[in-house]
Amino acid sequence: MRNPRAPFPEALAQPPAGRVLLLAPHADDDVLGPGGTIRLHRQAGDEVKVVVLYDGAAGDPEGRYGRDELVALRQEEARRGGAHLGLDDYEFWGYPEGHMPGPGEFQAAVDRVKATIQSYQPGVIYAPWVGEYHLDHHIASRVTRAAIGELGWDGRALGYEVWTPLIARWIVDISPVIEDKTAALSEHKSQLEYSDFLHMALGLSAQRSLYLPKGSRHGEAFCSLIDPDTESCGHDH
């Protein structure tokens, strides 16, 4: 019988070194999830490529913008936000939001992620952890996990949280860069019109500091993206 008790996570002052590929479902998830950690990567001199998978067209429930206007605006907000974190390498793949892809769509996305891994040659990959409740986040995780598995890629693959808290294996201390993360999030004004993501993100990162050395104020939590152990990293639905 497995022990249901959560492990005590390892506190990290710095993330694992290496060229980074960050898979973000939407233009703001790159900041909401691992934004502080990515800032630390850039401060250490690590290259970072951000791939935003979905078009973001559903992020305007009151219809304040035209569809194409909103998609362009969210890309602009992502670039402005990323600049606070030292990011300037973005790709926007423009997949439609909010649906379960069929087998062909899913495999096409897996193949595209595989091609990106092969061409970019990252040492570290970040993607949402597989237990995320949000459908787009969950699919992004499954696609990335499948791509890594099919390639037999053996770098570091870390799952991050956005909507759904994970059972952490590692907590990165982002206290020194929390102002950069806050500034980056503040650029996503089209989304802040609807939800106070600053309050939510800062509340979660403050809770994560529970596992950090005394004096630390904010942390970001990660699990192994591809670990099949359901106690530590969730499970496929």
C-alpha positions, 0 to 999 in steps of 0.5 A: 500500500502506498503512503498517501503522505505528501513528500517534503519538497526540496527548496532551491535557490536556483532552478536547474541550469540549461537552455529552457523550452517553456510550453505555455497554454495561454499568453500569461501562463508563462508568467503565472506558472513559472515566471519567477523561475524563468527570470532566475534562468535568464539572470543566470544566462540560460537561453529561454524559448517560450511557445504559447500553444493556444490563440487566447481568443476565449479570454474576452467573455464580454466581447470587448474586443474583436477576435483578431484584435484580442489575439494580437493584443494578447501576443503583444501583452505576452511580449511586454510581460516577458520583457520584464523577465528577460524574455524575447524569444516567443512563438505563438502556435494559435491552436483554438481553445477549449476542446478535446482534440481528436487523435489526429489533432493530438498527434499533430501537436505532439509531432510539432513539439517533438520537432521543436525539442529536436531543433532547439535542443533544450536541457530543461522543459517546463509545461503544466503538470498533468493534473491541471483542471483547465482543459487547455492546460491538461492537454498541453501537459499530455502533449508535452509528455507524449512528445518527450516519451516518443523522443526518449528525451532525457533532460529535465522536464518539470511540471508547473501549476497555474490553476490547480496546486500540485504536490511539490517536489521542488520549490524555487525561491523567487523572492528576489524576483517577485517584483519582476513577476508582478510587473510581467503579470501587470502587462496582461491588462486584457485578462486583469479586466476580468480576474485579479490574477495578481492576487491569486498568483501572489497568494499561491507563491506566498503559500509556497514560501512555507517550504523555503528558508526563513525570510523567503516570501515567495516560491514556485512549485514544481513536480516531475512532468513525466513521473508516473507516480500519481502521488507526486505528479498526478495522473492522466485522465 
